[in-house]
Structure formats: structure tokens, C-alpha cells
Amino acid sequence: MPLEMTSDVFITCAVTGSGSSQDRSPHVPRSPEQIANSAIAAAKAGAAIVHCHVRDPETGVPSRDPKLYREVTDRIRDADVDVVLNLTAGMGGDMVFGPPSAPLPLVEGTDMVSAEERLVHIEECRPEICTLDCGTMNFAEADYVMTNTPGMLTAMGARMEELGVKPEVEAFDTGHLWYAKQLVKDGVLSSPALVQLCMGIPWGAPNDLNTFMAMVNNVPDDWNWSAFSIGRDEMAYVAAAVLAGGNVRVGLEDNLWLAKGELATNEALVARAVTIIEGMGAKIMGPAAVREKLGLTKQAAQ
């Protein structure tokens, strides 16, 4: 297919994530204040959307505590900057099995809860966007399975729509896109949907351009999409996403480094992405333009 480069691009900054990166860089924010301040700095650097997880303020371990989400979102909303709020709803679907000789019972690290519990902070904070990990996969390490069954996704997607929160489909492989289209066909998700193509995460879609373009070519023409890759390929995928007609995501959730031996901050990663996008001749979209493009509803916390 011919390249159809995006002329207007929005940047999402994934501020802290849920990985075990808290002890690998002093710039990975832990407390609600640190997460909010880093999100605000990313917005000032050019991010129209901030994607937020929360962590235990003392240990840095990922958390689902609604009170932590409420503090983060309140701080961002009270700041002197406009930005679109995107909260994760991906946690609460973690299953960790025992060794192959005795996989059950599930072992430490398992966090498997109901659809309702996974959305408590979404109901309370009412962000404009929240994520919907659109499939189950072996995820990175050992016997950890990221679990998102069709029934769970149907229940969560329908509730997000009822709340007026835009689901962002996280597609880690081609089958996840396939099921997202089924959710739209079934009337669970509204169209045009919003998709994030997640590349290079073991063991989802491998990080190569053939697979990337297969993912891109399976996104319906009227949907909106972004893409990212992790680690050293983060900035290469900024360019690749723009060339292929999409939007971009950067941030410390996906990559800790600005250059070899130089730890990044969220605002530095956003600034680097801005330089690449503008160097390619495209324009950076602000939050107001993104809300209009995606049909977002700006709500207040409940």
C-alpha cells in the first residue's frame, strides 16, 4: 500500500506504567504527586494525552488503589495546563501459574478480579479515555498470563461506553484487532474506535515493520490509531507511525533511555518525539483538537 503520512499528529505520553521499572531509573514517578507532575511536564512539552497508572508511593509497586488515581487526576485537572486524561483499566487480569508439574493453585502475583472492580477508579475519576486490553496473551515473563476473556471485554467495554469514557483498544497482536472489530459489530464499542498498536512486547506482535504494517492494514479506515514500540525502538516507531498514517506514544512506561547512558524523563521523550514529527513536516495536535477528533467527553470526577 502507498504511504499516507499523517499531517496532524497527537502524542500520548505513558507516564509510569505497571512494570518493575521503579528501581531502574530515578525518573520513574511513584507517588501521585510525582506522577501528576511528570504528566503535567509531558503536557507542557507537547503531549495532548497522558496515560496514567499508579504505584504504591513507598515501594513503587504497581497499584489499583482508587484513592491514588483520584489524587493523580485531581492534581492534573487542577494544574495550569490542559491535557486529555487516559487511565489504565488493564490491571486486575493477571494470572500467575505454578510450575508445569503443578500449575494450580495460582501463585503469588495473581490479581484476577471482576470487571466491576477493574473499573472502580474509572467510575470515580471519569477520565476522557481508558484502556481496554483486547485479548489474552503470555506476557513477558515466566508463567504470567494477561487475561482478558471475551466476556470480560464485553462487560468492561459496555460499561466504559455507558460512563461516557472512550475505550482505547490496546492491540498486542492481530487477533486483538480482530476481536475489537467484533466488539464494534456487536454494538459493545462505538465506531469509530480508538486503537493503540503495541509492538515488540513479549509475546505479542514482534517488533518488525512487516508485522507492524499487517497491524496497520487491519485497522478500519475510519478508526483512529496510535502506535508505539518499547526500548531502543521507541523513537523509530514515532517516525514509522507517522509515515503509516497514525499517531504516536512515548513515555517511561515503554522506554527509560533518551540515548545510550542517558536516562530519560517523560518530558524529554515527548520533546524528542515533537522534534521528529515536526522534522517530518507534520503538526502537533493540542488537547482541544484531539477531543474534537476523537469525540471525547470532558467530565468531572464523581
Long-range contacts (C-beta under 8 A, 24 or more apart in sequence): 1-213, 1-217, 3-243, 3-244, 3-245, 4-244, 4-245, 5-242, 5-243, 5-244, 5-245, 5-280, 5-281, 5-282, 6-241, 6-242, 6-245, 6-246, 6-247, 6-282, 7-281, 7-282, 7-283, 8-282, 8-283, 8-285, 8-289, 9-242, 9-247, 9-248, 9-277, 9-282, 9-283, 9-284, 9-285, 10-48, 10-49, 10-226, 10-247, 10-248, 10-284, 10-285, 10-289, 10-290, 10-293, 11-46, 11-47, 11-48, 11-49, 11-247, 11-248, 11-249, 11-250, 11-270, 11-273, 11-274, 11-277, 11-284, 12-47, 12-48, 12-49, 12-50, 12-51, 12-86, 12-196, 12-226, 12-247, 12-248, 12-249, 12-250, 12-251, 13-39, 13-42, 13-43, 13-47, 13-49, 13-50, 13-51, 13-249, 13-250, 13-251, 13-266, 13-269, 13-270, 14-51, 14-228, 14-249, 14-250, 14-251, 14-252, 14-253, 14-254, 15-39, 15-42, 15-50, 15-51, 15-52, 15-53, 15-251, 15-252, 15-253, 15-266, 16-52, 16-53, 16-54, 16-55, 16-252, 16-253, 17-53, 17-62, 17-251, 17-252, 17-253, 17-254, 18-53, 18-62, 18-88, 18-90, 18-91, 18-253, 19-62, 19-253, 21-252, 21-253, 21-256, 22-55, 22-59, 22-60, 22-61, 23-60, 24-256, 25-252, 25-256, 25-263, 25-264, 26-263, 27-252, 27-256, 27-263, 27-264, 27-265, 27-266, 28-60, 28-252, 28-256, 29-55, 29-252, 30-55, 30-56, 30-57, 30-58, 30-59, 30-60, 31-55, 31-57, 32-57, 32-68, 32-71, 32-72, 32-75, 33-71, 33-75, 35-72, 36-71, 36-72, 36-75, 36-76, 36-79, 37-75, 38-252, 38-265, 38-266, 38-267, 39-72, 39-76, 39-83, 39-266, 40-75, 40-76, 40-79, 40-81, 40-83, 41-265, 41-266, 41-267, 42-83, 42-251, 42-266, 42-267, 42-269, 42-270, 43-81, 43-82, 43-83, 43-287, 44-81, 44-267, 45-266, 45-267, 45-268, 45-270, 45-271, 45-274, 46-270, 46-271, 46-273, 46-274, 46-284, 47-83, 47-266, 47-270, 48-83, 48-84, 48-284, 48-285, 48-286, 48-287, 48-289, 48-290, 49-83, 49-84, 49-85, 49-86, 49-129, 49-287, 49-290, 50-76, 50-83, 50-84, 50-85, 50-86, 51-86, 51-87, 51-88, 51-129, 51-131, 51-249, 51-251, 51-253, 52-85, 52-86, 52-87, 52-88, 53-88, 53-91, 53-253, 62-91, 64-91, 64-92, 64-111, 64-118, 64-120, 64-121, 66-120, 66-121, 66-124, 66-125, 69-121, 69-124, 69-125, 70-121, 70-124, 70-125, 70-301, 73-125, 73-127, 73-301, 74-301, 77-301, 82-286, 82-287, 82-288, 83-287, 84-128, 84-129, 84-287, 84-290, 84-291, 84-296, 85-125, 85-127, 85-128, 85-129, 86-127, 86-128, 86-129, 86-130, 86-131, 86-168, 87-121, 87-122, 87-125, 87-127, 87-129, 87-130, 87-131, 88-130, 88-131, 89-118, 89-119, 89-122, 89-130, 89-131, 89-132, 89-156, 89-160, 90-131, 90-133, 90-146, 90-170, 91-118, 92-117, 92-118, 93-118, 93-133, 93-146, 93-147, 93-148, 93-152, 94-144, 94-145, 94-146, 94-147, 95-144, 95-145, 95-147, 96-142, 96-143, 96-144, 96-145, 97-143, 97-145, 98-143, 99-143, 103-143, 109-144, 112-147, 115-152, 115-155, 115-156, 115-159, 116-159, 118-156, 119-156, 119-159, 119-160, 119-163, 122-160, 122-163, 122-165, 123-163, 123-302, 124-301, 124-302, 125-301, 125-302, 126-163, 126-164, 126-165, 126-299, 126-300, 126-301, 126-302, 127-165, 128-165, 128-166, 128-291, 128-296, 128-297, 128-298, 128-299, 129-165, 129-166, 129-167, 129-168, 129-194, 129-294, 129-296, 130-160, 130-165, 130-166, 130-167, 130-168, 131-167, 131-168, 131-170, 131-196, 132-156, 132-157, 132-160, 132-167, 132-168, 132-169, 132-170, 133-170, 133-172, 133-176, 134-169, 134-170, 134-171, 134-176, 134-177, 134-179, 134-180, 134-183, 135-171, 135-172, 135-173, 135-175, 135-176, 135-179, 137-172, 137-173, 137-203, 137-204, 138-202, 138-203, 139-201, 139-202, 139-203, 139-204, 140-201, 140-202, 140-203, 150-179, 153-179, 153-183, 153-188, 154-183, 154-186, 154-188, 157-183, 157-188, 157-189, 158-188, 161-188, 161-189, 161-190, 164-297, 164-299, 165-297, 165-299, 166-194, 166-294, 166-295, 166-296, 166-297, 167-193, 167-194, 168-194, 168-195, 168-196, 169-193, 169-194, 169-195, 169-196, 170-196, 170-198, 171-195, 171-196, 171-197, 171-198, 171-205, 171-215, 172-198, 172-201, 172-204, 172-205, 173-204, 173-205, 174-205, 174-214, 174-215, 174-218, 177-215, 177-218, 177-219, 178-218, 181-220, 191-220, 191-222, 191-223, 192-220, 192-222, 192-223, 192-224, 193-220, 193-223, 193-224, 194-223, 194-224, 194-225, 194-294, 195-219, 195-223, 195-224, 195-225, 195-226, 196-225, 196-226, 196-227, 196-228, 196-249, 197-225, 197-226, 197-227, 197-228, 197-241, 197-246, 198-227, 198-228, 199-227, 199-228, 199-229, 199-230, 199-233, 199-237, 200-229, 200-230, 200-231, 200-233, 201-230, 207-233, 209-240, 212-237, 212-240, 212-244, 213-244, 216-244, 216-245, 216-246, 224-293, 224-294, 228-254, 229-254, 230-254, 230-255, 231-255, 231-257, 232-257, 234-269, 235-272, 235-273, 235-276, 238-273, 238-276, 238-277, 239-276, 239-280, 242-276, 242-277, 242-280, 242-282, 243-280, 248-273, 248-277
